[in-house]
Structure formats: structure tokens, C-alpha cells
């Protein structure tokens, strides 16, 4: 049988008590311009499942322990411009993208969202210590590999007051313009906030899906009289992505590249070959032996994510010795797809 497989600040001692994580330090920076990646996703995963986990910097980065015991960290955002279409400049294809905030809530244009918290949980877990937002792309968008760039910038206004060196609300804080913390005699004022402008892009990578079946030659009393088996494997890849399919020489090649199955109970080998379609043209891994998607048996040259079929003939060679010992012979072939 042939099996095809796819390829922490220091503690302080005071009056006999140890004070832990009562002090916090942070530095906050706003991204005012520049290109910001939303990461990469394979084209097939995008088409089949979409994504809502591709993380990107939301424009506010605070380093250090930004949330600490007995210190309220004030955070509020408002998105004033939000691109929906992402364009591949080479093909003019587009992706439609929605967005989720740090709490996985849908982001609404012009809506102010207060994320202030006493929690010890650190919000700033995104790229380079930034507060993360997420791209949400629905399944069913079949696009070719490449870079997709937002047709306009993502604009978000941040209001914040993050502890720099503070305990129980007393100390110094990193704050957006005009922010005032509430006190015994003062009301809270969010101030004017500060704008982050993000030029977003996402990279779509090439990918394929391979469908195979085991090849079973059945049973024969002699090694040289097995009947050839005709079957096929299926491949479907990214839109507009030609490729070549190669097969390696298996686990037990003999005399170089001669494929062979090995007996489970002895060191005996049963030689066989795999040919394209019903010909005697060997299907292998070298440049001349690989199979172009342009010449697939079914749907040749159709690079539209539909499956292309590659029919082949597996044959036990009649040059095997008829006196090979009885047993179960098997091998594993690796299918390799190259773009």
C-alpha cells in the first residue's frame, strides 16, 4: 500500500510589610503616521474561515506596568475614520474588512468607548507594546496572494491617563492633552484627546489544499503480476496562482530514485512506479518530472480555487523477482506543491 501525505518594581520592605506591585511605570506614545501591518493570512484560510484574530496596533503604545494595584487607568477611544476596502495594487482586487477592539467588540464609527479599568490585566499586549485592535474579515472572499492596502487611513482619537509612578491615585501619570483625573474637589475631564493615523495593510499569502487517497494494489501470488492501479489526487490553490506538483521517491528508494515498498516482516522491497495519467511518463520531483497545473487532467489552467485533478497510474514493476517473500509491503509518498 502506498500512502500519500501532505506536506516585574522591586519589592519594598516597610514597617515589616512587603509591598508588591504597588508602584507602576509606563511611557505612552501615539502613532501619528506610518504604515501599520495587520499581519498575514493564507488565501485559503481567508476564503474558508475568514479571520477575526489578525492583530494590529491601535495607535497607542504604553510600555511598563500600565495597570497597577489601586490605580485606575483611564482609556477611551473614538474612531473617526475607518477604511472598509483594501486594494491589491497589482490586480485591483479588493478585500472588505471590519474591526474589533481590544475587548473583541465591534468598532462603530464616531462612537466613544470607555475601557477604563482597575484590573491588573495589561491591555497593552499588541505589537511592540501597543493596545491591539483586530481585523475581522468574513469568509468567502477569494483573492489572489499579495499586499492589500487600505484605501484611506484609520483615524482613532485616544483619551488616556496611565500611571507613571503612582499608588492609590497619587503620583504622576502619562496623560492625553487636557485630561484631568477626578478628585475630592475636581471632576473628571477627558480633555481633547490625541489623534492616531494608521495606514493599514494586510498580506495574503499563497496556499493550497491537497486531497489524496491510499493506493492499494491488492493481493497477488507473485510479485510480477500485480494489476496497475489508476486513481487521482486533487489540488486547489489560491486564485491566479499557477503551480507545479511533485512526488518524492518515497521512504525506501532503491538505486537512486527507484521507488519501492518495504515488507513489514523482512528487509525485502517491491519496486513500483507512478506515471502521469495512463502514460509511462514518470511523476517525480525533478524539474522535468513535476506536473504543471496548466496541464492538469481536470480543470487545466483554471486557477480559481476550484479543485484540479491529476490522474496517475501506480504500477508494480514486472522486473521484481517472482520469488519475493510473502508479506505486507508499503511506502509513503510526499506530495509537494511549488508556486
C-alpha positions as CSV (number, residue, x, y, z in Angstrom):
1,X,0.0,0.0,0.0
2,X,1.2,3.5,-0.8
3,X,0.2,6.4,1.4
4,X,0.3,9.9,0.2
5,X,0.8,12.6,2.8
6,X,0.5,16.4,2.7
7,X,3.1,18.3,3.3
8,X,8.5,42.8,37.3
9,X,9.2,47.1,40.6
10,X,11.4,45.7,43.3
11,X,9.6,44.8,46.5
12,X,9.8,47.4,49.3
13,X,10.2,46.5,53.0
14,X,8.3,49.0,55.2
15,X,7.2,48.6,58.8
16,X,7.5,44.8,58.4
17,X,5.3,44.6,55.3
18,X,6.3,43.8,51.7
19,X,4.6,46.0,49.2
20,X,4.2,44.2,45.9
21,X,3.2,45.8,42.6
22,X,2.0,49.0,44.3
23,X,4.2,51.0,42.0
24,X,3.9,51.3,38.3
25,X,5.8,52.8,35.5
26,X,4.9,53.4,31.9
27,X,5.6,55.5,28.9
28,X,2.9,56.2,26.3
29,X,3.4,57.1,22.6
30,X,0.9,57.8,19.9
31,X,1.3,56.7,16.3
32,X,0.7,59.8,14.3
33,X,1.5,58.4,10.9
34,X,3.2,55.5,9.1
35,X,2.4,52.1,7.7
36,X,0.9,49.5,10.2
37,X,0.6,45.8,9.4
38,X,-2.3,43.7,10.3
39,X,-0.2,40.6,9.8
40,X,-0.6,37.9,7.2
41,X,-3.2,35.2,6.4
42,X,-3.2,32.5,3.9
43,X,-5.6,32.9,1.0
44,X,-7.3,29.5,1.5
45,X,-7.8,30.2,5.2
46,X,-9.3,33.6,4.3
47,X,-11.7,32.1,1.8
48,X,-12.7,29.1,4.0
49,X,-12.8,30.6,7.5
50,X,-12.1,34.3,7.3
51,X,-10.4,35.9,10.4
52,X,-11.1,38.0,13.4
53,X,-7.7,37.4,15.1
54,X,-5.4,39.4,12.9
55,X,-4.0,41.9,15.4
56,X,-2.7,45.4,14.7
57,X,-1.5,48.4,16.7
58,X,-4.4,50.7,17.6
59,X,-2.1,53.7,17.7
60,X,-1.5,53.9,21.5
61,X,1.6,52.3,22.9
62,X,2.4,52.2,26.7
63,X,5.4,50.4,27.9
64,X,5.8,49.1,31.5
65,X,3.2,48.2,34.0
66,X,0.4,50.3,32.8
67,X,-2.3,49.0,35.1
68,X,-1.4,48.6,38.8
69,X,-3.0,47.9,42.2
70,X,-5.2,50.8,43.4
71,X,-4.6,52.8,40.3
72,X,-7.3,53.5,37.8
73,X,-6.1,53.5,34.2
74,X,-8.4,55.7,32.1
75,X,-8.7,54.8,28.5
76,X,-11.2,55.9,25.9
77,X,-11.2,55.9,22.1
78,X,-13.3,57.2,19.2
79,X,-12.7,56.1,15.7
80,X,-13.3,59.0,13.3
81,X,-12.3,57.3,10.0
82,X,-12.4,53.6,9.3
83,X,-11.4,52.1,5.9
84,X,-13.5,49.2,4.7
85,X,-11.9,48.4,1.4
86,X,-8.3,47.1,1.0
87,X,-6.9,47.1,-2.5
88,X,-4.2,44.9,-4.2
89,X,-2.4,47.5,-6.4
90,X,-1.2,44.8,-8.8
91,X,-4.5,43.1,-9.6
92,X,-7.1,45.8,-8.4
93,X,-8.8,43.1,-6.3
94,X,-10.3,44.2,-3.0
95,X,-10.9,42.9,0.5
96,X,-13.7,44.0,2.8
97,X,-12.6,44.4,6.4
98,X,-14.4,45.1,9.6
99,X,-12.8,45.8,13.0
100,X,-12.9,44.6,16.6
101,X,-11.5,46.5,19.6
102,X,-9.3,45.1,22.4
103,X,-12.4,43.6,24.1
104,X,-13.5,41.9,20.8
105,X,-16.4,44.3,20.4
106,X,-17.3,45.7,17.0
107,X,-15.9,49.2,16.4
108,X,-18.5,51.8,15.4
109,X,-17.6,54.9,13.6
110,X,-17.8,58.0,15.8
111,X,-18.7,56.1,18.9
112,X,-16.8,56.8,22.1
113,X,-15.9,53.7,24.0
114,X,-14.6,53.8,27.6
115,X,-12.3,51.0,28.5
116,X,-11.1,52.3,31.9
117,X,-10.3,49.7,34.5
118,X,-8.8,48.9,37.9
119,X,-7.9,45.5,36.6
120,X,-4.4,44.2,36.9
121,X,-4.7,42.9,33.3
122,X,-2.4,44.7,30.9
123,X,-4.3,46.0,27.9
124,X,-1.0,46.8,26.1
125,X,-0.3,43.3,24.7
126,X,-0.3,44.2,21.0
127,X,2.6,44.7,18.6
128,X,5.5,46.5,20.3
129,X,3.5,47.0,23.4
130,X,0.6,48.7,21.7
131,X,-3.0,48.4,22.6
132,X,-4.4,46.0,20.0
133,X,-7.3,46.1,17.6
134,X,-8.3,43.3,15.4
135,X,-9.2,42.9,11.7
136,X,-12.4,41.0,11.1
137,X,-12.7,39.5,7.6
138,X,-15.6,37.3,6.7
139,X,-15.1,34.0,4.9
140,X,-15.9,33.6,1.2
141,X,-13.5,36.3,-0.1
142,X,-11.4,34.6,-2.8
143,X,-8.5,36.8,-3.6
144,X,-5.0,36.3,-5.0
145,X,-1.9,36.5,-2.9
146,X,-0.3,39.9,-2.4
147,X,-0.4,43.0,-0.2
148,X,-3.8,44.7,0.3
149,X,-3.6,48.3,1.4
150,X,-6.5,50.3,3.0
151,X,-8.0,52.9,0.6
152,X,-7.8,55.5,3.4
153,X,-6.2,55.9,6.8
154,X,-7.7,54.5,10.0
155,X,-8.1,57.5,12.4
156,X,-8.7,57.0,16.1
157,X,-8.7,59.6,18.9
158,X,-7.3,58.4,22.2
159,X,-8.0,59.8,25.7
160,X,-5.9,58.3,28.4
161,X,-4.3,58.7,31.8
162,X,-1.8,55.9,32.6
163,X,0.1,55.6,35.9
164,X,3.8,56.5,35.5
165,X,4.8,56.4,39.2
166,X,1.8,56.2,41.4
167,X,0.0,54.4,44.2
168,X,-3.7,54.7,45.1
169,X,-4.2,57.5,42.6
170,X,-1.4,59.7,44.0
171,X,1.7,60.3,41.8
172,X,2.5,61.1,38.2
173,X,0.6,59.9,35.1
174,X,1.0,59.9,31.4
175,X,-2.0,61.7,30.0
176,X,-3.5,62.9,26.8
177,X,-4.0,66.7,26.3
178,X,-6.4,68.3,28.8
179,X,-7.1,65.1,30.8
180,X,-7.9,65.7,34.5
181,X,-8.4,62.9,36.9
182,X,-11.3,63.1,39.3
183,X,-10.5,64.2,42.9
184,X,-12.2,65.2,46.1
185,X,-12.8,68.7,44.7
186,X,-12.5,68.2,41.0
187,X,-14.5,66.5,38.3
188,X,-13.0,64.3,35.7
189,X,-12.3,65.9,32.3
190,X,-11.3,63.7,29.3
191,X,-9.7,66.7,27.6
192,X,-9.2,67.0,23.8
193,X,-7.5,63.6,23.3
194,X,-4.9,62.9,20.7
195,X,-5.2,61.5,17.1
196,X,-3.5,58.4,15.8
197,X,-3.5,58.0,12.0
198,X,-2.7,54.5,10.7
199,X,-2.1,53.4,7.2
200,X,-3.1,49.8,7.4
201,X,-2.3,46.8,5.2
202,X,-2.6,43.0,5.3
203,X,-0.6,40.4,3.4
204,X,-2.4,37.5,1.8
205,X,-0.1,34.5,1.3
206,X,-0.4,31.7,-1.3
207,X,-1.7,28.4,-0.1
208,X,-3.2,25.1,-1.3
209,X,-5.3,22.2,-0.2
210,X,-4.4,18.7,-1.3
211,X,-6.8,15.7,-1.4
212,X,-5.3,12.2,-1.7
213,X,-6.3,8.5,-1.3
214,X,-4.3,5.5,-0.4
215,X,-3.3,3.3,-3.3
216,X,-3.9,-0.4,-2.7
217,X,-2.6,-3.0,-5.2
218,X,-4.5,-5.8,-3.5
219,X,-3.1,-9.3,-3.3
220,X,-1.2,-11.4,-5.8
221,X,0.5,-14.8,-5.5
222,X,3.5,-13.5,-7.4
223,X,5.4,-10.1,-7.3
224,X,5.4,-9.6,-11.0
225,X,1.7,-9.9,-11.8
226,X,0.0,-7.1,-9.8
227,X,-2.5,-5.1,-11.7
228,X,-1.8,-1.4,-12.2
229,X,-4.0,1.0,-10.2
230,X,-5.4,4.1,-11.8
231,X,-6.5,6.9,-9.4
232,X,-6.0,10.6,-8.9
233,X,-5.3,13.4,-6.4
234,X,-6.8,16.8,-6.2
235,X,-5.2,20.2,-5.6
236,X,-6.8,23.6,-5.2
237,X,-4.8,26.7,-4.7
238,X,-5.0,30.5,-4.4
239,X,-6.7,32.5,-7.2
240,X,-4.4,33.4,-10.1
241,X,-1.6,31.1,-8.7
242,X,-0.1,28.6,-11.1
243,X,1.9,25.8,-9.5
244,X,3.7,22.5,-10.1
245,X,3.0,19.3,-8.2
246,X,5.9,16.9,-7.5
247,X,6.1,13.5,-5.8
248,X,9.2,12.4,-3.9
249,X,10.8,9.0,-4.2
250,X,9.2,7.6,-1.1
251,X,10.8,6.2,2.1
252,X,12.8,3.4,0.5
253,X,14.2,4.4,-2.9
254,X,16.5,1.9,-4.5
255,X,19.4,2.6,-6.8
256,X,18.9,6.3,-6.7
257,X,15.3,7.2,-7.4
258,X,13.6,3.9,-7.9
259,X,10.5,3.8,-5.7
260,X,9.9,0.7,-3.6
261,X,7.6,-0.7,-1.0
262,X,9.2,-2.4,2.0
263,X,7.9,-5.7,3.6
264,X,6.7,-5.3,7.2
265,X,8.3,-8.6,8.3
266,X,11.6,-8.5,6.4
267,X,14.1,-6.3,4.5
268,X,12.6,-7.1,1.2
269,X,11.5,-4.5,-1.3
270,X,8.8,-4.4,-4.0
271,X,9.7,-1.9,-6.7
272,X,7.0,0.2,-8.3
273,X,6.5,3.5,-10.2
274,X,3.9,6.3,-10.6
275,X,3.1,7.6,-14.0
276,X,1.1,10.7,-15.2
277,X,-2.3,9.8,-16.4
278,X,-2.2,6.5,-18.3
279,X,1.3,7.1,-19.8
280,X,4.7,5.8,-18.9
281,X,5.9,9.4,-18.1
282,X,7.3,9.2,-14.5
283,X,5.8,11.6,-12.0
284,X,8.6,12.7,-9.7
285,X,10.2,15.7,-8.1
286,X,12.8,16.9,-10.6
287,X,12.0,19.9,-12.8
288,X,11.2,17.7,-15.8
289,X,9.1,15.3,-13.8
290,X,6.9,17.7,-11.9
291,X,3.3,18.3,-13.2
292,X,2.2,21.8,-14.1
293,X,-1.3,23.0,-13.1
294,X,-1.6,24.3,-16.6
295,X,-1.7,20.6,-17.7
296,X,-3.9,19.1,-15.0
297,X,-6.1,16.2,-16.0
298,X,-9.2,18.1,-15.0
299,X,-9.7,21.9,-15.0
300,X,-6.3,22.5,-16.5
301,X,-5.2,26.2,-16.1
302,X,-8.2,27.1,-14.1
303,X,-6.7,28.9,-11.1
304,X,-9.9,30.0,-9.4
305,X,-9.8,27.9,-6.2
306,X,-11.7,25.1,-7.8
307,X,-10.0,21.7,-7.5
308,X,-7.8,20.5,-10.3
309,X,-7.4,16.8,-10.7
310,X,-4.2,14.9,-11.5
311,X,-4.8,11.3,-12.6
312,X,-2.0,8.8,-12.3
313,X,-1.1,5.2,-12.7
314,X,0.7,3.3,-10.0
315,X,2.4,0.1,-11.2
316,X,4.3,-2.7,-9.6
317,X,7.2,-3.3,-11.9
318,X,7.3,-6.7,-13.7
319,X,11.1,-6.7,-13.1
320,X,10.5,-7.7,-9.5
321,X,11.6,-11.2,-8.6
322,X,8.6,-13.6,-8.6
323,X,10.1,-15.3,-5.5
324,X,9.9,-12.3,-3.2
325,X,8.7,-13.4,0.3
326,X,5.1,-13.1,1.2
327,X,4.1,-10.1,3.3
328,X,2.6,-6.7,3.5
329,X,4.6,-4.2,1.5
330,X,4.0,-0.4,1.9
331,X,5.6,3.0,1.2
332,X,4.7,6.7,1.8
333,X,4.9,9.3,-0.9
334,X,5.1,13.1,-0.1
335,X,3.2,15.4,-2.4
336,X,4.9,18.8,-2.9
337,X,3.2,21.8,-4.4
338,X,5.5,24.6,-5.6
339,X,4.3,28.1,-6.6
